[in-house]
Amino acid sequence: MFGRALTRTFWVFYDNFFKGVMLNLLLFIVYFVIFFFMWKGKLYIPTILIIGILWHVVTPAVMHFWVKVIRTDDRKNMFVEMWEGLKLFWLKGIALFLINIAAAYLVYIGMDFYKAHASNKIFLVLGGIGVWLAFTFLLVQVYLIPIMVMDEKHRVLISYKKSLIMLLSAPFSSIGVLAIIAYLEIIIYPVVMLIGGPQANHILVYFTLFPIFLLPFLSIIYIILIQLNATILIYEKHNIMPDLKEIWEEKKWSNIFRPWEVK
């Protein structure tokens, strides 16, 4: 399923290349300007919080448009659809952010607590369980916003429950999707440097930095699209949605050079 999600994401982006790049560029400019001036002012925690809340508010509006593209539903102008999505989801996005930031704070407190009691074997086991739960909660984020957007009633708490069920139905694919997201968010770079330090293989370091060149044009929308496609594929697997395999997967690679040819 992981490979199918990548394939669909590629073709959805390629078939809507101009819209994807334009929207990615606009989002990149907004995020970068906020990050640059606030980080330069040494407002580190406020920077993370503002970027986080913007992601939770704006992403559902973006997905509101792209899910219609993927399902080939009738749709209006991209910005009209996004504005409607913003009006529909902004408050729910804030609710998701508050829940997620509260969970992140609990993880931070837990790590600090278990670190102080690392010599106690019981607390060491509890700490391991806590790390596993934190990683599970992180994986749930892959499906959280897409489910909230596609749910008929757009329920916040039910979205967490459905996301967990989706994760349990496709754990390895979920880890693969999360790895791609981590790579595109430049998270792999500090991991490589933490493990390898100054002696880290130069080719590996350059590979982890490659998304920097994609960020203005591809990364943000690609993250959104792979989350949507991974979620829709699981919906299709359980017959909640019609199968879109013929539309987005059964394409010939010649379509890259002749996109007007449709199957």
Disulfide bonds with the S-S distance in Angstrom:
none
